[in-house]
């Protein structure tokens, strides 16, 4: 098998952009190149905020055309959102965006039927207003015969075959993380028909072949299989954490920061629910025990409000600003909607009696300090709640490019941070495809290959950890 290299197309869709990457994998090699990148621009219609799913599908087709000959295709994306199909398999409308306001007040209605502690004990999922369960209760579902989560919808259009990939299904709040199957009791009590969902698929399962029309449009020579991967982008990203052993925490950074541990069983305690930790399913029977933190969304929205200034210059100014002068709670749902982000951050600082950041550099420093502090809280809380100590924090995803954030995270956690790979979701996607086709062994083997082949940067903790404890105390008093 030595010298045998195969190519895999990883379709990786984020909340603001999509990309088609090509991974070339051999027994001792793993190279990733970008074939095509495209914008993911949601559209605000009179009825609310929607995904432009046809534009995304067009981007996928353009990317597969640019990718050239591949041995398989896999798709991952953000979680919770879905498309509805009629009995003939036709899309009933543009999928609703998770930041749409339709789920406001829905959780309280759900909890009146299934109290929040009971819901957590059954599904292990943290409260987020946009969980699929709340969207389904808010949705009228008129004429819908089938529900496909976003990666499964695109896979259906490519292959004509329908399935529901497990890691993403686990974000619906309708999966029992102990059995790794549907929670029929919860669905029945809330009037949700689980027949809407296509049969469950595991990462690595075959998901069909590219349809003849897709082959014609992309110029690819068939047959080209589509492989189910960890279709929730976080599941793919965690699969690409270049860790050895079990004593590690991870932070998947991008629009969101997802910080936590990889466990072999869910943590379903009331204390875990109160701390807003989620139990999502990962590869090979693992559980992604993590907390959602608002992430670089805070900075992205500020940069947009400031007219897209040079990011490098902004980070230089932030590096020169005083450490921990002002911090905000980066997990606060108040920061979830778009718009007026610099003003909202200033208002939060003013309300908590802290100095109000004024310049873009000061506001950027406030955001990065606040994210590092939220990372610290999540890593500390996860270790305590799961009784699972760690020696190192792995940062993967877009935030690895932000050296200041990585160093601040090391300082805040008091632990070394290993940053990389940047394209973790695409690499995890590729590794699952390569494994399904016999090129890579188990999860540990894939991680060992990543460690040998991907550029990684190590940050050692610096400064007085007591300063972070003091900043944390300021937030607790708010």
Sine and cosine of phi, psi and omega as CSV:
sin_phi,cos_phi,sin_psi,cos_psi,sin_omega,cos_omega
0.00,0.00,-0.23,0.97,-0.08,-1.00
-0.87,0.49,0.64,-0.77,0.01,-1.00
0.99,0.14,-0.11,0.99,-0.02,-1.00
-0.99,0.14,0.89,-0.46,-0.05,-1.00
-0.88,-0.47,0.70,-0.71,0.07,-1.00
-0.86,-0.51,0.37,-0.93,-0.04,-1.00
-0.90,-0.43,0.70,-0.71,-0.02,-1.00
-0.78,-0.63,0.74,-0.67,0.06,-1.00
-1.00,-0.01,0.85,-0.53,0.05,-1.00
-0.95,-0.30,0.93,-0.36,0.11,-0.99
-1.00,0.03,0.88,-0.48,-0.11,-0.99
-0.79,-0.61,0.95,-0.32,-0.09,-1.00
-0.96,-0.29,0.87,-0.48,0.09,-1.00
-0.97,-0.23,0.06,-1.00,-0.09,-1.00
-0.94,0.35,-0.34,0.94,-0.02,-1.00
-0.86,-0.51,-0.28,0.96,0.04,-1.00
-0.44,-0.90,0.37,-0.93,0.09,-1.00
-0.87,-0.50,0.39,-0.92,0.03,-1.00
-0.52,-0.86,0.50,-0.86,0.17,-0.98
-0.91,-0.42,0.89,-0.46,-0.03,-1.00
-0.94,-0.35,0.51,-0.86,0.08,-1.00
-0.92,-0.39,0.85,-0.52,0.06,-1.00
-0.98,-0.22,0.80,-0.60,0.08,-1.00
-0.96,-0.29,0.88,-0.48,-0.16,-0.99
-0.86,-0.51,0.76,-0.65,0.17,-0.99
-0.76,-0.65,0.00,-1.00,-0.02,-1.00
-0.85,0.53,-0.53,0.85,-0.03,-1.00
-0.80,-0.60,0.36,0.93,-0.04,-1.00
-0.61,-0.79,0.51,-0.86,0.06,-1.00
-0.44,-0.90,0.96,-0.27,-0.01,-1.00
-0.86,-0.50,0.66,-0.75,-0.01,-1.00
-0.84,-0.55,0.78,-0.62,0.07,-1.00
-0.78,-0.63,0.46,-0.89,-0.01,-1.00
-1.00,-0.01,0.84,-0.55,0.05,-1.00
-1.00,0.02,-0.63,0.78,-0.10,-0.99
-0.29,-0.96,0.65,-0.76,0.06,-1.00
-0.78,-0.63,0.62,-0.78,-0.05,-1.00
-0.57,-0.82,0.38,-0.93,-0.07,-1.00
-0.98,0.19,0.61,-0.79,0.19,-0.98
-0.93,-0.36,0.99,-0.15,-0.10,-0.99
-0.92,-0.39,0.97,-0.22,0.05,-1.00
-0.88,0.47,0.37,-0.93,-0.06,-1.00
-0.84,-0.54,0.75,-0.66,0.05,-1.00
-1.00,-0.05,0.95,-0.31,0.02,-1.00
-0.99,-0.11,0.19,-0.98,0.05,-1.00
-0.82,0.57,-0.53,0.85,-0.04,-1.00
-1.00,0.05,-0.08,1.00,0.06,-1.00
0.66,-0.75,-0.19,-0.98,-0.07,-1.00
-1.00,0.03,0.81,-0.59,-0.08,-1.00
-0.78,-0.62,0.45,-0.89,0.15,-0.99
-0.99,0.13,0.63,-0.78,0.09,-1.00
-1.00,0.04,0.98,0.22,-0.17,-0.99
-0.92,0.38,-0.51,0.86,0.02,-1.00
-0.94,0.35,-0.62,0.78,0.08,-1.00
-0.89,0.46,-0.66,0.76,0.02,-1.00
-0.90,0.44,-0.69,0.73,0.01,-1.00
-0.89,0.45,-0.64,0.77,0.08,-1.00
-0.87,0.50,-0.65,0.76,0.06,-1.00
-0.89,0.45,-0.62,0.79,0.05,-1.00
-0.90,0.44,-0.72,0.69,0.01,-1.00
-0.89,0.45,-0.68,0.73,0.05,-1.00
-0.87,0.49,-0.64,0.77,-0.01,-1.00
-0.92,0.39,-0.65,0.76,0.02,-1.00
-0.92,0.39,-0.57,0.82,0.06,-1.00
-0.91,0.43,-0.67,0.74,0.00,-1.00
-0.95,0.32,-0.45,0.89,-0.07,-1.00
-0.93,0.37,-0.52,0.85,-0.07,-1.00
0.97,0.25,-0.31,-0.95,-0.12,-0.99
-0.87,0.49,0.81,-0.59,0.05,-1.00
-0.72,-0.70,0.41,-0.91,-0.01,-1.00
-1.00,0.00,-0.26,0.97,0.00,-1.00
-0.17,-0.99,0.30,-0.96,0.05,-1.00
-0.78,-0.63,0.65,-0.76,0.11,-0.99
-0.70,-0.71,0.53,-0.85,-0.06,-1.00
-0.82,-0.58,0.77,-0.63,0.20,-0.98
-0.78,-0.62,0.41,-0.91,0.01,-1.00
-0.41,-0.91,-0.05,-1.00,0.14,-0.99
-0.89,0.46,0.22,-0.98,-0.13,-0.99
-0.99,-0.15,-0.05,-1.00,0.23,-0.97
0.93,0.36,-0.51,0.86,-0.09,-1.00
-1.00,0.06,0.32,-0.95,-0.16,-0.99
-0.43,-0.90,0.30,-0.95,0.18,-0.98
-0.93,-0.37,0.51,-0.86,0.02,-1.00
-0.94,-0.33,0.71,-0.70,-0.01,-1.00
-0.90,-0.43,0.49,-0.87,0.11,-0.99
-1.00,0.07,-0.08,-1.00,-0.07,-1.00
-0.89,0.45,-0.34,0.94,0.04,-1.00
-1.00,-0.08,0.12,0.99,0.03,-1.00
0.99,0.16,0.29,0.96,0.00,-1.00
-1.00,-0.07,0.63,-0.78,-0.01,-1.00
-0.92,0.39,0.73,-0.68,-0.08,-1.00
-1.00,0.03,-0.18,0.98,0.01,-1.00
0.21,-0.98,0.21,-0.98,0.01,-1.00
-0.91,0.42,0.74,-0.68,0.02,-1.00
-0.84,0.54,0.64,-0.77,-0.01,-1.00
-0.97,0.24,0.66,-0.76,0.01,-1.00
-0.98,0.21,0.64,-0.77,-0.04,-1.00
-0.89,0.45,-0.31,0.95,0.05,-1.00
-1.00,0.05,0.04,1.00,0.07,-1.00
-0.90,0.43,0.46,-0.89,-0.13,-0.99
-1.00,0.09,0.04,1.00,-0.15,-0.99
-0.92,0.40,-0.33,0.95,-0.04,-1.00
-1.00,-0.03,0.07,1.00,0.02,-1.00
-0.87,0.49,0.79,-0.61,0.04,-1.00
0.98,0.17,-0.08,1.00,-0.05,-1.00
-0.95,0.30,-0.60,0.80,-0.05,-1.00
-0.84,0.55,-0.66,0.75,-0.02,-1.00
-0.89,0.46,-0.60,0.80,0.05,-1.00
-0.91,0.42,-0.67,0.74,0.01,-1.00
-0.89,0.46,-0.71,0.70,-0.06,-1.00
-0.92,0.40,-0.38,0.93,0.07,-1.00
-0.92,0.39,-0.46,0.89,0.04,-1.00
-1.00,-0.07,-0.73,0.68,0.03,-1.00
-0.83,-0.56,0.98,-0.21,-0.04,-1.00
-0.81,0.58,0.55,-0.83,-0.09,-1.00
-0.79,0.61,-0.68,0.73,0.01,-1.00
-0.89,0.46,-0.58,0.81,0.01,-1.00
-0.93,0.36,-0.64,0.77,0.02,-1.00
-0.89,0.46,-0.66,0.75,0.00,-1.00
-0.93,0.37,-0.68,0.73,-0.01,-1.00
-0.88,0.47,-0.48,0.88,-0.03,-1.00
-1.00,0.04,-0.55,0.84,-0.14,-0.99
-0.87,-0.49,-0.32,0.95,0.04,-1.00
0.94,0.34,0.19,0.98,-0.08,-1.00
-0.99,-0.14,0.71,-0.71,0.03,-1.00
-0.89,0.45,0.35,-0.94,0.10,-0.99
-0.96,0.27,0.83,-0.57,0.23,-0.97
-0.63,-0.78,0.70,-0.71,-0.13,-0.99
-0.88,0.47,-0.32,0.95,-0.09,-1.00
-0.98,-0.21,0.12,0.99,0.05,-1.00
-0.77,0.64,0.56,-0.83,-0.06,-1.00
-0.80,0.60,-0.63,0.78,-0.01,-1.00
-0.82,0.57,-0.72,0.69,0.00,-1.00
-0.94,0.35,-0.59,0.81,0.05,-1.00
-0.89,0.46,-0.65,0.76,-0.02,-1.00
-0.92,0.39,-0.60,0.80,0.04,-1.00
-0.92,0.39,-0.54,0.84,0.00,-1.00
-0.99,0.16,-0.37,0.93,-0.12,-0.99
-1.00,0.09,0.63,-0.78,-0.01,-1.00
-0.99,0.14,-0.37,0.93,0.12,-0.99
0.84,0.54,0.38,0.93,-0.05,-1.00
-0.87,0.48,0.83,-0.56,0.06,-1.00
0.98,0.19,0.01,1.00,-0.06,-1.00
-0.99,0.16,0.78,-0.63,0.07,-1.00
-0.94,-0.33,-0.34,0.94,-0.08,-1.00
-0.54,-0.84,0.64,-0.77,0.08,-1.00
-0.89,-0.46,0.80,-0.61,0.06,-1.00
-0.82,-0.57,0.82,-0.58,0.11,-0.99
-0.89,0.46,0.38,-0.92,-0.22,-0.98
-0.79,0.61,-0.76,0.66,-0.01,-1.00
-0.91,0.41,-0.55,0.83,0.02,-1.00
-0.94,0.34,-0.54,0.84,0.05,-1.00
-0.91,0.42,-0.73,0.68,0.00,-1.00
-0.92,0.40,-0.61,0.79,0.06,-1.00
-0.88,0.47,-0.64,0.77,0.03,-1.00
-0.89,0.46,-0.69,0.73,0.02,-1.00
-0.91,0.42,-0.54,0.84,0.01,-1.00
-0.97,0.25,-0.57,0.82,-0.19,-0.98
-0.89,-0.46,-0.38,0.93,-0.14,-0.99
0.99,0.16,0.06,1.00,-0.01,-1.00
-0.93,-0.37,0.60,-0.80,-0.09,-1.00
-0.93,-0.36,0.67,-0.74,0.08,-1.00
-0.36,-0.93,0.18,-0.98,0.02,-1.00
-0.79,-0.61,0.95,-0.30,-0.07,-1.00
-0.96,0.27,0.67,-0.74,-0.24,-0.97
-0.91,0.41,-0.69,0.72,-0.09,-1.00
-0.88,0.47,-0.59,0.80,0.03,-1.00
-0.97,0.23,-0.61,0.79,0.05,-1.00
-0.85,0.53,-0.50,0.87,-0.04,-1.00
-0.94,0.35,-0.20,0.98,0.06,-1.00
-1.00,-0.01,-0.02,1.00,-0.04,-1.00
-0.98,0.21,-0.29,0.96,-0.14,-0.99
0.94,0.34,0.46,0.89,0.04,-1.00
-0.81,-0.59,0.18,0.98,0.01,-1.00
-0.93,-0.36,0.65,-0.76,0.12,-0.99
-1.00,0.03,0.91,-0.41,-0.11,-0.99
-0.94,0.35,-0.22,0.98,0.04,-1.00
-0.99,0.14,-0.68,0.73,-0.01,-1.00
-1.00,0.00,-0.31,0.95,-0.08,-1.00
0.87,0.49,0.50,0.87,0.09,-1.00
-0.77,-0.64,-0.01,-1.00,-0.04,-1.00
-0.90,0.44,0.54,-0.84,0.12,-0.99
-1.00,-0.07,1.00,0.06,-0.12,-0.99
-0.90,0.44,-0.58,0.81,-0.03,-1.00
-0.88,0.47,-0.75,0.67,-0.01,-1.00
-0.89,0.47,-0.73,0.68,-0.02,-1.00
-0.87,0.49,-0.69,0.72,-0.03,-1.00
-0.89,0.45,-0.69,0.72,-0.04,-1.00
-0.91,0.41,-0.45,0.89,-0.02,-1.00
-0.99,-0.17,0.09,1.00,0.05,-1.00
0.95,0.32,0.46,0.89,0.02,-1.00
-0.99,-0.15,0.82,-0.58,-0.05,-1.00
-1.00,0.04,0.95,-0.31,-0.04,-1.00
-0.94,0.33,-0.18,0.98,0.09,-1.00
-0.92,0.40,-0.28,0.96,0.08,-1.00
-0.88,0.48,-0.50,0.87,-0.08,-1.00
-1.00,0.07,0.63,-0.77,0.12,-0.99
-0.95,0.31,0.29,-0.96,-0.03,-1.00
-0.83,0.56,0.54,-0.84,-0.02,-1.00
-0.93,0.36,0.61,-0.80,0.11,-0.99
-0.85,-0.52,0.48,-0.88,0.09,-1.00
-0.99,-0.17,0.46,-0.89,0.15,-0.99
-0.82,0.57,0.75,-0.66,-0.04,-1.00
0.98,-0.19,-0.29,0.96,0.03,-1.00
-0.93,0.36,0.54,-0.84,0.13,-0.99
-0.93,0.38,0.62,-0.78,-0.04,-1.00
-0.85,-0.53,0.30,0.95,0.05,-1.00
0.93,-0.38,-0.03,-1.00,0.03,-1.00
-0.89,-0.46,0.51,-0.86,0.06,-1.00
-0.84,0.54,0.75,-0.67,-0.01,-1.00
-0.90,0.44,0.45,-0.89,0.02,-1.00
-0.80,0.60,-0.64,0.77,0.00,-1.00
-0.90,0.44,-0.58,0.81,0.03,-1.00
-0.94,0.34,-0.65,0.76,0.06,-1.00
-0.86,0.52,-0.69,0.73,-0.02,-1.00
-0.90,0.44,-0.69,0.72,-0.06,-1.00
-0.94,0.34,-0.54,0.84,-0.06,-1.00
-1.00,-0.08,-0.20,0.98,-0.03,-1.00
0.97,0.25,0.22,0.98,-0.02,-1.00
-1.00,0.09,0.55,-0.84,0.04,-1.00
-1.00,-0.06,0.83,-0.55,-0.06,-1.00
-0.99,0.14,0.09,-1.00,-0.10,1.00
-0.98,0.19,0.62,-0.79,0.09,-1.00
-0.88,-0.48,0.93,-0.38,0.01,-1.00
-0.97,0.25,0.51,-0.86,0.21,-0.98
-0.96,-0.27,0.74,-0.67,-0.06,-1.00
-0.92,-0.39,0.74,-0.67,0.13,-0.99
-0.92,0.40,0.76,-0.64,0.05,-1.00
-0.90,-0.43,-0.13,-0.99,0.21,-0.98
-0.93,0.37,1.00,-0.03,-0.25,-0.97
-0.98,0.22,-0.23,0.97,0.26,-0.97
-0.98,0.21,0.81,-0.58,-0.12,-0.99
-0.84,0.54,-0.50,0.86,0.02,-1.00
-0.94,0.35,-0.58,0.81,0.06,-1.00
-0.89,0.46,-0.68,0.74,0.04,-1.00
-0.92,0.39,-0.65,0.76,-0.01,-1.00
-0.90,0.43,-0.66,0.75,-0.01,-1.00
-0.93,0.36,-0.55,0.84,0.08,-1.00
-0.88,0.47,-0.40,0.92,-0.02,-1.00
-0.98,-0.21,0.31,0.95,0.13,-0.99
-0.97,0.26,0.87,-0.49,-0.11,-0.99
-0.99,0.16,0.86,0.50,-0.08,-1.00
-0.99,-0.17,0.44,-0.90,0.19,-0.98
-0.87,-0.49,0.60,-0.80,-0.04,-1.00
0.97,0.26,-0.28,-0.96,-0.11,-0.99
-0.90,-0.43,-0.19,0.98,-0.15,-0.99
-1.00,0.01,0.88,0.47,0.03,-1.00
-0.67,-0.74,0.49,-0.87,0.21,-0.98
-0.94,-0.33,0.35,-0.94,0.06,-1.00
-0.75,-0.66,0.46,-0.89,0.15,-0.99
-0.74,-0.67,0.92,-0.38,0.08,-1.00
-1.00,0.02,0.92,-0.38,-0.15,-0.99
-0.95,-0.32,0.60,-0.80,0.05,-1.00
0.07,-1.00,-0.66,-0.75,0.08,-1.00
-0.81,0.59,-0.62,0.78,0.13,-0.99
-0.93,-0.36,0.41,-0.91,0.28,-0.96
-0.95,-0.30,0.82,-0.58,0.02,-1.00
-0.89,-0.45,0.95,-0.32,-0.19,-0.98
-0.89,-0.46,0.78,-0.62,0.02,-1.00
0.06,-1.00,-0.48,-0.88,-0.14,-0.99
-0.79,-0.61,0.34,-0.94,0.18,-0.98
-0.97,-0.23,0.86,-0.52,-0.07,-1.00
-0.85,-0.52,0.22,-0.98,0.07,-1.00
-0.98,-0.20,0.02,1.00,0.06,-1.00
-0.45,-0.90,0.51,-0.86,0.00,-1.00
-0.95,0.31,0.39,-0.92,0.12,-0.99
-0.94,-0.33,0.95,-0.31,-0.17,-0.99
-0.92,-0.40,0.41,0.91,-0.05,-1.00
-0.97,0.26,0.35,-0.94,0.07,-1.00
-0.90,0.44,-0.57,0.82,0.03,-1.00
-0.90,0.44,-0.61,0.79,0.03,-1.00
-0.92,0.39,-0.66,0.75,0.05,-1.00
-0.88,0.47,-0.71,0.70,-0.02,-1.00
-0.88,0.47,-0.51,0.86,0.01,-1.00
-1.00,0.09,0.01,1.00,0.06,-1.00
0.86,0.51,0.73,0.68,0.14,-0.99
-0.99,-0.13,0.53,-0.85,-0.04,-1.00
-0.90,-0.43,0.47,-0.88,0.06,-1.00
-0.90,-0.44,1.00,-0.06,0.05,-1.00
-0.98,-0.19,0.41,-0.91,-0.09,-1.00
-1.00,-0.01,0.66,-0.76,0.02,-1.00
-0.90,-0.44,-0.23,-0.97,0.00,-1.00
-0.94,0.33,0.45,-0.89,0.20,-0.98
0.82,0.57,0.66,0.75,0.06,-1.00
0.98,0.22,0.15,0.99,-0.01,-1.00
-0.99,0.12,0.31,-0.95,0.09,-1.00
-0.87,-0.49,0.76,-0.66,0.12,-0.99
-1.00,-0.02,0.97,-0.24,-0.04,-1.00
-0.99,-0.13,0.96,-0.29,-0.19,-0.98
-0.48,-0.88,0.22,-0.97,0.09,-1.00
-0.88,-0.47,0.69,-0.73,0.11,-0.99
-0.99,0.17,0.81,-0.59,0.06,-1.00
-0.86,-0.51,0.57,-0.82,-0.15,-0.99
-0.81,0.59,-0.53,0.85,0.15,-0.99
0.96,0.26,-0.32,-0.95,-0.10,-1.00
-0.94,0.33,-0.02,1.00,0.19,-0.98
-0.77,0.64,-0.67,0.74,-0.02,-1.00
-0.85,0.53,-0.70,0.71,0.00,-1.00
-0.96,0.27,-0.65,0.76,0.01,-1.00
-0.84,0.54,-0.69,0.72,-0.01,-1.00
-0.92,0.38,-0.62,0.79,0.05,-1.00
-0.91,0.42,-0.72,0.70,0.00,-1.00
-0.86,0.52,-0.64,0.77,0.04,-1.00
-0.89,0.45,-0.68,0.73,-0.01,-1.00
-0.92,0.40,-0.50,0.87,-0.02,-1.00
-1.00,0.05,0.04,1.00,0.03,-1.00
0.99,0.14,0.54,0.84,0.08,-1.00
0.83,0.55,0.86,0.51,0.09,-1.00
-0.93,0.36,0.19,-0.98,0.01,-1.00
-0.90,0.43,0.85,-0.52,-0.09,-1.00
-0.92,0.39,-0.62,0.78,0.01,-1.00
-0.86,0.51,-0.70,0.72,0.01,-1.00
-0.91,0.40,-0.64,0.77,0.02,-1.00
-0.87,0.50,-0.69,0.72,-0.01,-1.00
-0.94,0.34,-0.53,0.85,0.09,-1.00
-0.90,0.44,-0.70,0.72,0.04,-1.00
-0.89,0.45,-0.64,0.76,0.00,-1.00
-0.90,0.43,-0.63,0.78,-0.01,-1.00
-0.90,0.44,-0.49,0.87,-0.02,-1.00
-1.00,0.08,-0.24,0.97,-0.01,-1.00
-0.97,0.25,0.44,-0.90,-0.03,-1.00
-0.89,0.45,0.59,-0.81,0.02,-1.00
-0.95,0.32,0.68,-0.73,0.20,-0.98
0.82,0.57,0.52,0.85,0.05,-1.00
-0.92,0.39,-0.68,0.74,0.03,-1.00
-0.59,-0.80,0.65,-0.76,0.05,-1.00
-0.70,-0.71,0.46,-0.89,0.09,-1.00
-0.82,-0.57,0.25,-0.97,0.03,-1.00
-0.99,0.14,0.97,-0.25,-0.07,-1.00
-0.94,0.34,-0.12,0.99,0.06,-1.00
-0.99,-0.13,0.03,1.00,-0.09,-1.00
-0.94,0.35,0.84,-0.54,0.01,-1.00
-0.87,0.50,-0.27,0.96,0.03,-1.00
-0.87,0.50,-0.40,0.92,-0.02,-1.00
-1.00,-0.02,0.07,1.00,-0.08,-1.00
-0.93,0.35,-0.70,0.71,-0.05,-1.00
-0.96,0.29,0.45,-0.90,0.06,-1.00
-0.97,0.26,0.27,-0.96,0.13,-0.99
0.99,-0.17,0.62,-0.78,0.12,-0.99
0.80,0.60,0.58,0.82,-0.10,-1.00
-0.91,0.42,-0.68,0.73,0.02,-1.00
-0.86,0.51,-0.65,0.76,-0.01,-1.00
-0.92,0.38,-0.63,0.78,-0.04,-1.00
-0.93,0.37,-0.60,0.80,0.05,-1.00
-0.92,0.39,-0.68,0.73,0.05,-1.00
-0.88,0.48,-0.66,0.75,0.01,-1.00
-0.89,0.45,-0.65,0.76,0.01,-1.00
-0.90,0.44,-0.64,0.77,0.04,-1.00
-0.92,0.40,-0.67,0.74,0.00,-1.00
-0.89,0.45,-0.69,0.73,-0.04,-1.00
-0.90,0.44,-0.49,0.87,-0.02,-1.00
-1.00,-0.09,0.16,0.99,0.09,-1.00
0.96,0.29,0.36,0.93,0.02,-1.00
-0.99,-0.15,0.29,-0.96,0.10,-1.00
-0.85,0.53,0.64,-0.77,-0.07,-1.00
-1.00,-0.03,0.88,-0.47,0.05,-1.00
-0.93,0.37,0.66,-0.75,-0.10,-0.99
-0.90,-0.43,-0.81,0.58,-0.08,-1.00
-0.97,0.24,0.38,-0.93,0.08,-1.00
-0.81,0.58,-0.63,0.78,0.02,-1.00
-0.89,0.46,-0.67,0.74,0.01,-1.00
-0.92,0.39,-0.66,0.75,0.00,-1.00
-0.92,0.40,-0.64,0.77,0.04,-1.00
-0.88,0.47,-0.67,0.74,0.02,-1.00
-0.90,0.44,-0.64,0.77,0.05,-1.00
-0.86,0.51,-0.68,0.73,0.00,-1.00
-0.90,0.44,-0.74,0.67,-0.08,-1.00
-0.93,0.38,-0.66,0.76,0.08,-1.00
-0.87,0.49,-0.67,0.74,-0.03,-1.00
-0.92,0.39,-0.63,0.77,0.04,-1.00
-0.91,0.41,-0.70,0.72,0.02,-1.00
-0.87,0.49,-0.64,0.77,0.01,-1.00
-0.92,0.40,-0.64,0.77,0.04,-1.00
-0.92,0.40,-0.61,0.79,0.08,-1.00
-0.87,0.49,-0.69,0.72,0.01,-1.00
-0.86,0.51,-0.74,0.67,-0.02,-1.00
-0.87,0.50,-0.70,0.71,-0.05,-1.00
-0.91,0.42,-0.69,0.72,-0.02,-1.00
-0.92,0.40,-0.67,0.75,0.03,-1.00
-0.92,0.40,-0.72,0.69,-0.04,-1.00
-0.90,0.44,-0.67,0.75,-0.03,-1.00
-0.88,0.47,-0.69,0.72,0.01,-1.00
-0.87,0.50,-0.67,0.74,-0.05,-1.00
-0.94,0.33,-0.72,0.69,-0.09,-1.00
-0.94,0.34,-0.53,0.85,-0.03,-1.00
-0.99,-0.14,-0.06,1.00,-0.07,-1.00
0.78,0.63,0.82,0.57,-0.15,-0.99
-0.63,-0.78,1.00,0.01,-0.06,-1.00
-0.95,0.32,0.47,-0.88,0.00,-1.00
-0.77,-0.64,0.41,-0.91,-0.01,-1.00
-0.92,-0.38,-0.24,0.97,-0.11,-0.99
-0.47,-0.88,0.49,-0.87,0.06,-1.00
-0.91,-0.42,0.83,-0.56,0.07,-1.00
-0.99,-0.14,0.83,-0.56,0.08,-1.00
-0.96,-0.28,0.84,-0.54,0.02,-1.00
-0.81,-0.59,0.28,-0.96,0.04,-1.00
1.00,-0.09,-0.19,-0.98,-0.13,-0.99
-0.85,0.52,-0.52,0.85,-0.02,-1.00
-0.92,0.40,-0.22,0.97,0.03,-1.00
-0.91,0.41,-0.38,0.92,0.04,-1.00
-0.96,0.29,-0.27,0.96,-0.08,-1.00
-0.99,-0.12,1.00,0.00,-0.09,-1.00
-0.87,0.49,-0.57,0.82,-0.01,-1.00
-0.91,0.42,-0.69,0.72,0.02,-1.00
-0.89,0.45,-0.66,0.75,0.00,-1.00
-0.90,0.44,-0.69,0.73,0.01,-1.00
-0.92,0.40,-0.67,0.74,0.02,-1.00
-0.90,0.44,-0.59,0.81,0.03,-1.00
-0.91,0.41,-0.66,0.75,0.08,-1.00
-0.88,0.47,-0.71,0.71,0.00,-1.00
-0.88,0.48,-0.71,0.71,-0.07,-1.00
-0.93,0.37,-0.68,0.73,-0.05,-1.00
-0.98,0.19,-0.33,0.94,-0.09,-1.00
0.91,0.40,0.45,0.89,-0.03,-1.00
-0.70,-0.71,0.46,-0.89,0.10,-1.00
-0.90,0.44,0.60,-0.80,0.07,-1.00
-0.93,-0.37,0.78,-0.62,0.14,-0.99
-0.96,-0.27,0.90,-0.44,-0.08,-1.00
-0.98,-0.21,0.77,-0.63,0.03,-1.00
0.82,-0.57,0.42,-0.91,0.01,1.00
-0.99,0.14,0.40,-0.92,0.00,-1.00
-0.94,0.35,-0.71,0.71,-0.03,-1.00
-1.00,-0.05,0.80,0.60,-0.11,-0.99
-0.88,0.47,-0.68,0.73,-0.06,-1.00
-0.88,0.47,-0.70,0.71,0.00,-1.00
-0.91,0.42,-0.62,0.78,0.01,-1.00
-0.92,0.38,-0.66,0.75,0.06,-1.00
-0.89,0.46,-0.65,0.76,0.07,-1.00
-0.84,0.54,-0.76,0.65,-0.01,-1.00
-0.89,0.46,-0.68,0.73,-0.05,-1.00
-0.89,0.46,-0.64,0.77,0.02,-1.00
-0.91,0.42,-0.65,0.76,0.05,-1.00
-0.89,0.45,-0.71,0.71,-0.02,-1.00
-0.89,0.46,-0.61,0.79,0.01,-1.00
-0.93,0.38,-0.66,0.75,0.00,-1.00
-0.88,0.47,-0.42,0.91,-0.02,-1.00
-0.96,-0.27,0.32,0.95,0.20,-0.98
0.99,0.15,0.17,0.99,-0.05,-1.00
-1.00,-0.01,-0.37,0.93,-0.05,-1.00
-0.76,-0.65,0.53,-0.85,0.01,-1.00
-0.99,0.14,-0.73,-0.68,-0.08,-1.00
-0.98,0.18,-0.09,-1.00,-0.02,-1.00
-0.83,0.55,-0.69,0.72,0.01,-1.00
-0.89,0.45,-0.62,0.78,0.02,-1.00
-0.91,0.42,-0.65,0.76,0.06,-1.00
-0.90,0.44,-0.65,0.76,0.01,-1.00
-0.92,0.39,-0.59,0.81,0.01,-1.00
-0.92,0.40,-0.62,0.78,0.06,-1.00
-0.89,0.45,-0.67,0.75,0.05,-1.00
-0.87,0.50,-0.72,0.70,-0.05,-1.00
-0.87,0.49,-0.58,0.81,-0.03,-1.00
-0.98,0.19,-0.42,0.91,-0.20,-0.98
-0.92,-0.40,-0.25,0.97,-0.10,-0.99
-0.95,-0.32,0.60,-0.80,0.05,-1.00
-0.94,0.35,0.79,-0.61,-0.01,-1.00
-0.80,-0.59,0.55,-0.83,0.02,-1.00
-0.84,-0.54,0.72,-0.69,-0.03,-1.00
-0.96,-0.28,0.73,-0.68,0.05,-1.00
-0.88,-0.48,0.83,-0.56,0.05,-1.00
-1.00,-0.03,0.58,-0.81,0.00,-1.00
-0.91,0.42,0.60,-0.80,0.00,-1.00
-0.74,-0.67,0.29,-0.96,0.15,-0.99
0.98,0.19,-0.13,-0.99,-0.10,-1.00
-1.00,-0.02,0.91,-0.40,0.01,-1.00
-0.89,0.45,-0.37,0.93,0.02,-1.00
-0.87,0.49,-0.49,0.87,0.01,-1.00
-0.90,0.44,-0.57,0.82,0.01,-1.00
-0.95,0.30,-0.60,0.80,0.07,-1.00
-0.89,0.46,-0.65,0.76,0.01,-1.00
-0.91,0.42,-0.67,0.74,0.02,-1.00
-0.91,0.42,-0.62,0.78,0.05,-1.00
-0.88,0.47,-0.66,0.75,0.01,-1.00
-0.88,0.47,-0.57,0.82,0.04,-1.00
-0.88,0.47,-0.66,0.75,0.00,-1.00
-0.93,0.36,-0.60,0.80,-0.02,-1.00
-0.89,0.45,-0.53,0.85,-0.03,-1.00
-0.96,0.27,-0.31,0.95,-0.11,-0.99
-0.91,0.42,0.00,0.00,0.00,0.00
